[in-house]
Amino acid sequence: MGETATRPGLDRGRPAGRRGGTNAASQTVDRALSILPLLAEGPADPGQVADRLGVHKSTALRLLRTLHEHGLVYRQSDQRYRLGARLFALAQEAMENLDVREIAHPHLVRLNESCGHTVHLAVYEENEVLHIDQVESRYPVRMYSRIGKPVAITVAAVAKLLLADLPEPERRAVAEKLDYPAYTARSTPDASAFLRELQKMREQGWATDLGGHEESINCVAAPIRGADGRVVSAPNVVVTADELLTFLPLVRRTADAISGEYSGRTPVKGTA
């Protein structure tokens, strides 16, 4: 009586059951969280939840009641449970507080370090495509741009990529309202040509500007997607014509990494 049991690998004097208790708590949290995607498929009763989790019905009921107390699930009159309003409110609040610039900036810096060229981040807002972040080129020849300035919407790679993601009727309506200035001989001439370009960008999943705005400026862009799969912004790299497609895989990997972190599909490195 009174003697503290020890095990190899544990600090002497620490109760042997402590680690087990931690594991049990972790298992309880894991089971509770596993209920949420289950209920996303539709309402379920405690017995169905127990079967899916592989636990006793009383355990499932206890977990459901705890989630219900926090508003994360709701008990219907037929005693089945569905996702609760609090869960949707938390998700909406989280999405509203996400700043794609904050998430994307470290990735843009790494992209710039790898290629050396100017990197932009752009979004589509109120019929304009705006640069919201940039990392300057380390080369003397660079594209003039500034954060908050609208881009040339009919030729810019980021603009074409963002507009390409719009539903077809909206895409067509936007295209037909635009002017098509001839910045260079390679500028998009009219709405029909613009819509063909947008369809191509939509199908291939990336976009280019091959001297459409300035003869010596070429850009390649890839999409950043939110949790709903929609394109929310796009990074692009300003490069020479010869370098353009060689940097495409790097730009796409960067966009995919930002998409994963922004949408919550992948854990942030160092926090898992």
C-alpha positions as CSV (number, residue, x, y, z in Angstrom):
1,M,0.0,0.0,0.0
2,G,1.3,3.5,-0.8
3,E,4.1,2.2,-3.1
4,T,4.3,3.9,-6.5
5,A,4.5,1.5,-9.4
6,T,7.0,2.2,-12.1
7,R,7.6,1.0,-15.6
8,P,10.7,1.0,-17.8
9,G,10.8,4.3,-19.7
10,L,8.7,6.2,-17.2
11,D,10.2,8.6,-14.7
12,R,10.5,7.0,-11.3
13,G,7.8,8.4,-9.0
14,R,5.3,9.1,-11.8
15,P,2.0,7.1,-11.4
16,A,1.9,4.3,-14.0
17,G,-1.7,5.1,-14.9
18,R,-1.0,8.7,-15.9
19,R,0.1,7.9,-19.5
20,G,-2.8,5.6,-19.9
21,G,-5.2,8.3,-18.7
22,T,-3.7,10.7,-21.3
23,N,-4.2,8.1,-24.0
24,A,-7.8,7.4,-22.9
25,A,-8.6,11.2,-23.0
26,S,-7.0,11.4,-26.5
27,Q,-9.1,8.4,-27.6
28,T,-12.3,10.1,-26.2
29,V,-11.6,13.3,-28.1
30,D,-10.8,11.3,-31.3
31,R,-14.1,9.4,-31.0
32,A,-16.1,12.6,-30.4
33,L,-14.5,14.4,-33.4
34,S,-15.1,11.3,-35.5
35,I,-18.9,11.7,-34.9
36,L,-19.0,15.1,-36.8
37,P,-18.1,13.9,-40.3
38,L,-20.4,10.9,-39.7
39,L,-23.3,13.2,-39.0
40,A,-22.4,15.4,-42.0
41,E,-23.7,12.4,-44.0
42,G,-27.1,12.8,-42.4
43,P,-28.9,12.3,-39.0
44,A,-28.1,9.2,-37.0
45,D,-29.2,7.6,-33.8
46,P,-26.9,6.5,-31.0
47,G,-27.0,2.9,-32.1
48,Q,-25.9,3.8,-35.6
49,V,-23.1,6.1,-34.3
50,A,-21.9,3.3,-31.9
51,D,-21.8,0.8,-34.9
52,R,-19.8,3.2,-37.0
53,L,-17.3,4.0,-34.2
54,G,-17.1,0.4,-33.0
55,V,-18.1,1.3,-29.4
56,H,-20.8,0.5,-27.0
57,K,-24.1,2.4,-27.4
58,S,-23.7,4.0,-24.0
59,T,-20.3,5.4,-25.0
60,A,-21.8,6.8,-28.2
61,L,-24.6,8.3,-26.3
62,R,-22.3,9.9,-23.8
63,L,-20.2,11.5,-26.6
64,L,-23.3,12.7,-28.4
65,R,-24.6,14.3,-25.2
66,T,-21.3,16.1,-24.6
67,L,-21.3,17.5,-28.2
68,H,-25.0,18.4,-27.8
69,E,-24.2,20.4,-24.6
70,H,-21.7,22.5,-26.7
71,G,-24.1,23.0,-29.5
72,L,-22.0,21.0,-32.0
73,V,-24.8,18.4,-32.6
74,Y,-28.6,18.7,-32.2
75,R,-31.0,16.0,-31.0
76,Q,-34.1,15.8,-33.1
77,S,-37.6,14.8,-31.9
78,D,-37.0,11.3,-33.3
79,Q,-33.9,11.0,-31.0
80,R,-31.5,11.1,-34.0
81,Y,-28.7,13.6,-33.9
82,R,-27.6,16.0,-36.7
83,L,-24.9,18.7,-36.8
84,G,-25.7,21.6,-34.6
85,A,-25.9,25.3,-35.5
86,R,-22.9,26.2,-33.3
87,L,-20.7,24.2,-35.5
88,F,-21.7,26.1,-38.6
89,A,-21.4,29.4,-36.7
90,L,-17.8,28.5,-35.7
91,A,-17.0,27.5,-39.3
92,Q,-18.3,30.7,-40.7
93,E,-16.4,32.8,-38.1
94,A,-13.2,30.9,-38.8
95,M,-13.6,31.5,-42.5
96,E,-14.3,35.2,-42.0
97,N,-11.2,35.6,-39.9
98,L,-8.9,33.8,-42.4
99,D,-6.5,36.1,-44.1
100,V,-5.2,34.5,-47.3
101,R,-2.3,37.0,-47.4
102,E,-1.1,36.0,-44.0
103,I,-1.2,32.3,-44.9
104,A,0.3,32.8,-48.4
105,H,3.1,35.2,-47.7
106,P,5.7,32.7,-46.3
107,H,5.0,30.5,-49.3
108,L,5.4,33.4,-51.7
109,V,8.8,34.3,-50.1
110,R,10.0,30.7,-50.6
111,L,8.8,30.8,-54.2
112,N,10.7,34.0,-54.7
113,E,13.8,32.5,-53.1
114,S,13.6,29.6,-55.5
115,C,13.1,31.5,-58.7
116,G,14.4,35.0,-57.9
117,H,11.6,36.7,-59.8
118,T,8.7,39.0,-58.7
119,V,5.8,37.0,-57.1
120,H,2.3,38.5,-56.8
121,L,-0.8,37.4,-55.0
122,A,-4.1,38.6,-56.5
123,V,-7.8,38.3,-55.7
124,Y,-11.0,39.1,-57.7
125,E,-13.2,41.7,-55.9
126,E,-16.1,43.8,-57.2
127,N,-15.2,43.3,-60.9
128,E,-11.5,44.1,-60.4
129,V,-8.5,41.9,-59.9
130,L,-6.1,43.4,-57.4
131,H,-2.6,42.6,-56.2
132,I,-2.8,42.1,-52.5
133,D,0.8,41.0,-51.8
134,Q,4.1,40.8,-53.7
135,V,7.7,39.8,-53.2
136,E,10.1,41.8,-55.4
137,S,12.5,40.3,-57.9
138,R,16.2,40.2,-57.1
139,Y,17.0,41.0,-60.7
140,P,17.4,44.6,-62.0
141,V,14.7,44.1,-64.7
142,R,11.3,43.8,-63.0
143,M,7.6,44.5,-63.6
144,Y,6.2,47.7,-62.1
145,S,3.3,47.0,-59.8
146,R,2.0,47.9,-56.4
147,I,-0.2,46.3,-53.8
148,G,-3.9,47.4,-54.2
149,K,-3.5,48.4,-57.8
150,P,-5.9,46.7,-60.3
151,V,-4.3,44.6,-62.9
152,A,-4.9,44.7,-66.7
153,I,-7.9,42.3,-66.4
154,T,-8.0,41.2,-70.1
155,V,-4.4,40.1,-70.3
156,A,-3.0,39.4,-66.8
157,A,-2.4,35.7,-66.0
158,V,-3.9,36.0,-62.5
159,A,-7.0,37.8,-63.9
160,K,-7.7,35.2,-66.5
161,L,-7.3,32.4,-63.9
162,L,-9.6,34.1,-61.4
163,L,-12.3,34.9,-64.0
164,A,-12.0,31.4,-65.5
165,D,-13.4,30.0,-62.2
166,L,-16.6,32.0,-62.4
167,P,-19.8,30.1,-63.5
168,E,-20.2,30.3,-67.3
169,P,-23.1,32.8,-67.3
170,E,-21.2,35.2,-65.0
171,R,-18.0,34.7,-66.9
172,R,-19.7,35.6,-70.2
173,A,-21.4,38.6,-68.6
174,V,-18.1,40.0,-67.3
175,A,-16.3,39.4,-70.6
176,E,-19.0,41.2,-72.6
177,K,-18.8,44.3,-70.4
178,L,-15.0,44.7,-70.6
179,D,-13.0,47.0,-72.9
180,Y,-10.1,45.3,-74.7
181,P,-7.2,47.8,-75.0
182,A,-4.4,46.8,-77.3
183,Y,-1.5,47.1,-74.9
184,T,0.7,45.1,-77.3
185,A,0.2,43.0,-80.5
186,R,-0.4,40.0,-78.3
187,S,-3.2,41.6,-76.2
188,T,-6.6,39.8,-76.1
189,P,-8.6,41.5,-78.9
190,D,-12.3,41.0,-77.9
191,A,-14.8,39.1,-75.7
192,S,-14.9,36.0,-77.9
193,A,-11.2,35.5,-77.8
194,F,-11.2,36.3,-74.0
195,L,-13.8,33.6,-73.3
196,R,-11.8,31.1,-75.3
197,E,-8.8,31.9,-73.3
198,L,-10.7,31.6,-70.0
199,Q,-12.1,28.2,-71.0
200,K,-8.6,27.0,-71.8
201,M,-7.3,28.3,-68.5
202,R,-10.2,26.6,-66.7
203,E,-9.5,23.2,-68.3
204,Q,-5.7,23.2,-67.8
205,G,-5.7,24.7,-64.3
206,W,-3.1,27.4,-64.8
207,A,-2.7,30.6,-66.8
208,T,-0.1,32.7,-68.7
209,D,0.4,36.2,-69.9
210,L,2.8,36.1,-72.8
211,G,3.6,39.7,-73.4
212,G,0.0,40.7,-73.5
213,H,0.5,43.8,-71.3
214,E,4.1,44.6,-71.8
215,E,6.2,43.1,-74.6
216,S,9.0,41.9,-72.3
217,I,6.9,40.7,-69.4
218,N,5.6,37.1,-69.1
219,C,3.7,35.6,-66.2
220,V,2.5,32.2,-65.1
221,A,-0.2,31.8,-62.4
222,A,-1.8,29.0,-60.5
223,P,-5.0,28.9,-58.4
224,I,-5.5,28.9,-54.6
225,R,-8.7,27.2,-53.6
226,G,-10.8,27.5,-50.5
227,A,-12.6,24.8,-48.6
228,D,-15.5,24.8,-51.1
229,G,-13.1,24.2,-54.0
230,R,-13.6,27.7,-55.5
231,V,-10.5,29.7,-56.6
232,V,-10.1,32.5,-54.0
233,S,-6.8,34.0,-55.2
234,A,-3.8,33.3,-57.3
235,P,0.0,33.7,-57.1
236,N,1.9,34.5,-60.3
237,V,5.6,34.7,-61.2
238,V,7.0,37.3,-63.6
239,V,9.6,35.5,-65.8
240,T,11.2,35.5,-69.2
241,A,9.6,33.6,-72.0
242,D,12.2,30.9,-71.9
243,E,11.8,30.4,-68.2
244,L,8.0,30.6,-68.2
245,L,6.9,26.9,-68.3
246,T,10.0,25.7,-66.4
247,F,8.7,27.5,-63.3
248,L,5.1,26.2,-63.7
249,P,5.5,23.1,-61.5
250,L,7.0,25.3,-58.7
251,V,4.2,27.8,-59.0
252,R,1.6,25.1,-58.9
253,R,3.2,23.4,-55.9
254,T,3.2,26.7,-54.1
255,A,-0.5,27.3,-54.9
256,D,-1.4,23.8,-53.8
257,A,0.4,24.3,-50.5
258,I,-1.4,27.6,-49.8
259,S,-4.7,26.0,-50.8
260,G,-4.2,23.1,-48.4
261,E,-3.3,25.4,-45.5
262,Y,-6.1,28.0,-46.3
263,S,-8.8,25.4,-46.7
264,G,-7.8,23.3,-43.8
265,R,-7.2,20.2,-45.9
266,T,-3.7,19.7,-44.6
267,P,-2.1,20.5,-41.2
268,V,0.2,23.4,-40.9
269,K,3.8,22.1,-40.6
270,G,4.9,22.0,-37.0
271,T,1.4,22.0,-35.5
272,A,0.3,18.5,-36.1
